[in-house]
């Protein structure tokens, strides 16, 4: 995988004889401000539907904070 992550996931194209690219979710945690001025920490944990293995289904963990302290 990439030595330095550029975002929420890393991608590496397949290297022959492999045909499937490697995808890896980073461990980054994002802090977002909600519309009502509160805060939440969000960490993406997955990208695939566990039942169908289709991509594009984000899963995540979060923690909400009313005062911005975690």
N, C-alpha and C positions, 0 to 999 in steps of 0.2 A: 504494500500500500504506500501511499504518498508519505514522504518524510514529514511534511508539514501540511496539516489539514487546511483547506481553504473555505470550509463551510460545515454544514451539518452532516455531510457524508463524504466518504472517499470512494473513488471509482478507479478501477484499473482494468484496462481492456484485456481480453483473453490473450494468452501467450500460447501459440501452437505447441502441442497438439490440443490444448484446451479450447473449448468453444464458448464457455460461459465467462462473462466478465466477473470480477470480484467487486462486491459492494460492501461497504462497512459504515455503519452509523458511528459518528464520533461521540465522544462522551461530553461534549460541550453542554453547558447549562446557560440558557438565555433568561434574562430578567426582562419582563415586559410590564408596561404600565397599562392598566385597564382604563376603560372609558370613564369610570367613576373615580379615578385617581389612586386606586389601590395598586398592588403589585403582585406578580406571580412569577415563580421560577418554573421553567419548562425544560425538560430534557427528552429529546426524541429517543425512543427505544427500539423502533422497528419501522420497516418500510413495506413489508409483504403481508398479505392476508395469510394467517397461519393455516386456514382450512384449504384454501385454493392455491396458495403460493404465488398469487398474482401480485405484482408490484403496484405501488401507488396508494397503499393503505397505511397511513402513518399512525403509529401508536406512540404514546408519550406518558411520562410521569410529570406531575406538577405539584407545586405547593403554593398556596394562596396566602398572602399577608396583607392585613388591613392597614398596617403602619409602615411597611417597607422593611421591617426587620425579620430576618429569617433565623 
